[in-house]
Amino acid sequence: MPDEHDEARRAWRDGLGVALATSAYGVSFGALAVASGLDVWQTGVLSLLMFTGGSQFAFVGVIGAGGLAAVPAAIASAGLLGVRNVAYGLRMSPVVGEGFWRRAAAAQFTIDESTAVSLAQESLHARRIGFWVTGIGIYLGWNLSTLAGALLGDVLGDVRAYGLDAAAAAAFLALLWPRLRRRQAIAVGIAAAVVATSLTPVLMPGLPVLVAAVVAALVGWTNWLGAGERPAPEPDDVPEREGLP
């Protein structure tokens, strides 16, 4: 078993690596937001306050397609994508700990990446480090790269050509891969991926993610393929609350 120092170092390494990969993708958002009609300051404020990449891309994408008349639809799409963070908040509550100000600060940094890095660690101490390092690191990096993309969008050209979106996906895959050691976990991942991919062309942004989450929960709850497998142990020092995942 790794000691506390090794676990903390791994959490720092994972958090900074994911923060670097994800922050780079902010250049794409900044350039796309300006191309969709937002000013540089509007783009910056959106990243500072909303700070959830999927919702931000959905918002500017709908605005770019429909202009000001599409603002209600853009808000709805961004809101639907942001709903998943509520589930993350429930799961991360025991890790963040007690205290109003601590939880208020944690709410801003509870995103896909900070949750994934945190839950990839083994001890409560390492999970807390992973959460805060990833969340704060991405917040700073994402806002700086958003500003760079907004200012240099015309110079950079089509930012999709740089493959920055693949960097964020690769970081997620690196976190997910070690957990795909059991048949049930693989089944949950495949079911959610198939549902989300199939529904994306026909539903408004946000809904495929929510439907896929419901499917993943149902497949995971039934545990059809994992009945004969020993469940993965939870960290001994993570205080789970009744009724929460």
N, C-alpha and C positions, 0 to 999 in steps of 0.2 A: 504493500500500500504506500502511495506517495505521501511524504510528510506535508505539513501545512505550508511550508515555504515553497515546495515544488508545485503544489496546487495553486497557490497564489500567483506564482510566476506563469503558470500555464493560463490562468484566467486573464492576466494582463496581456499575454501574447495573443490569445484568441480574440480578446476585445479590441486590441489595437489593429490586428490584422483585418478583422471584419469592418472596423471603422474606416480604415484606409480604402478598402475595396468598395464599400458602399458610398463613402463620401465622394469618390471620383465620379460617380454617376450623377451627382448634383449638377455637374457641368451641363449634362443633357437637359435637365429640368430647366435650368436658367435660360439656356438658348431657346428651348421650346416655348417657355412662358412668354418671352419677349416676342418671338415669332407669332404667338397667338394673339398679341395685342396688348399685353400688360407692359407697364413701364418697369424700369429697373427697380425703382423703390417698391412698387407693388409686388414684384417678384420676390424681393428680399423679405418683405414683411410676411408674405405668404409662407415662406420657409421658416421664418422665426416663430410664427404663431401656430401654424398648422402642423408642421414637422411630422409628416407621415407620407413617405414618398409616393405610395400607390394612390392615396387620396389627392395629392398635389397633381400628379400626372393626369388623373381622371378629370380634375377640375379644369386645368388649362386645355386639355384635349377637347372637352365639350365646349368651352369658350371659343377655342379656335375654330371649331366646326360651325357654331351657331351664333357667335357674337354675343352682345349683351342680352339678347332675347333668350339665350340659353343659360343664363345665370342660375335660375331655379333648378334646372336639370343638372347643372354642374355641381351645385351645392348638394343635391340629393345623391349624386354618384359618389362624391367625396365622402359624404356622411355614411353611406352604406359600406364603403371600404374601411372607414374608421371604426365601425362597430366591433370589428375583431379585437381591437385594443381593449375593449371592456373585458373580454375573456382573459386576455393577457394580464390585466390588472388583478383579477381574481386569483390567478395562478401565482403571480409574483408577490402578492400581499404578504405571505408568510416570510418570504425572502427579504423584502425591504424592511420589515419590522414595524414597530409601533411609532407613534408620534405624528402629529398633524402636519408639521412642516416637512418632515422627511417624506411622507406619503404625497404631499402636494407637489414636491419637487420631482418625486419619482414618476408621477403621472405624466409629466412632459417627456420623459425619457423611456416610457413603456411602449416599445415598438417591436416589430418582428425580430430585429437583430439583437436587441438587448435581452429579450426574453430567450431567444435561442441560445445565445452564448451563456447566459446564466444557467439555464437548465442543463447545459452540456457539462457543467462542472459537478464535482462529487460532494463537496462539503458546503455548508452554509456560508462560511467565510469566503470561499472561492466563488460561490454563486453571487454573493453581494459585490465582490470585486468585478466579476464579469459583467454584471448588470450596469453598474455605474460607469465603468471604463468604456464599455461599448456605447451606452446611451449618450454620455457627455461627449465622447470622441466623435461620434457621428453627428451630433448636433453642431459642434464647432466646425467640423470638416464639411458637412453638408451645406451649411450657410455660406462658408467661404467659397466653396466650389459653385454654389448657385449664383453668387455675385459674379464670379469669374465668367460663368457661362452667359449670364445676362449682359455683361459688358463686352465680351469677346465673341458673341454668337456669330456675327457676320464674318469675323476673321477665321473662326474655327470651321465654318461650313457645316456640313451634315455631321453632327456629333455621333450619330449612330454608327458611322463608319469606323469609329475608334473601338467599338465593342465594349464600352463601359458598362452596358447593361449586363453583359455576360460576366463581368467581374463580380457584380453583386450576387448573381445567381450561383456562381462558382463558390463564393464564400458560404452561402447557405448550404450547398451540397456538401461542402467539407464538414460542416457541423452536423448535418443529417446522417451522413454515411456511417459513422461509427454506431449509430443507434439502429441501423437496419441489419441486425443480427438475428432477429427472430421472425418467424413466418407471419405472425400477426402484425408486427410493425410494418413489414413490407406490404401486406395486404391493405393496411390503412393508407399508406402513402400512395399506392397505385390507384386505389379507389378514389381518393380525393383528387389526384392529378387528372384522371380520366374524366371525372365529372366537371372539374373546372375548365379543362380544355374543350370539352364538348359544348358547354354552355356559353363560353365567352363570345362566340360569334352572334348569339341570338338574344342575350340578355344585356341589360344596361350594366356598366361597370359597377362592381361591388357585389352584385347578386351572385355571380358564379362562385366567388370566394365564400360567401355565406352558405350557399347550398353545399359546396364541397366540405365545409367545416361540419355541417350537420351529418353528411354522409360519413365523414371520417369518425365522428363521435359514435354513430350507430355501429359502424364496423368494429371500432375499438371496444365498444361496450359489450358486444356479443361475444368477442374473444373466441370465435369459431376455430381459428387455426392455432390458438395459443393455449388451449385447454390443458395440454400435456406438458407445457413448458413452465419452468420456474420463473416467476415474475422478477423483473429487474429490481434490485434493491434501491430504496430511496436513501438519501443521506440521513444518518442517524440524528444529526443535529438540526434538521429542517422541521420546524413545528407545523405539521399539516393541521388544518382545521376541518372539523366534520362538515360534510356536505360540499367540500371544494375538491377540485381535481388533485 
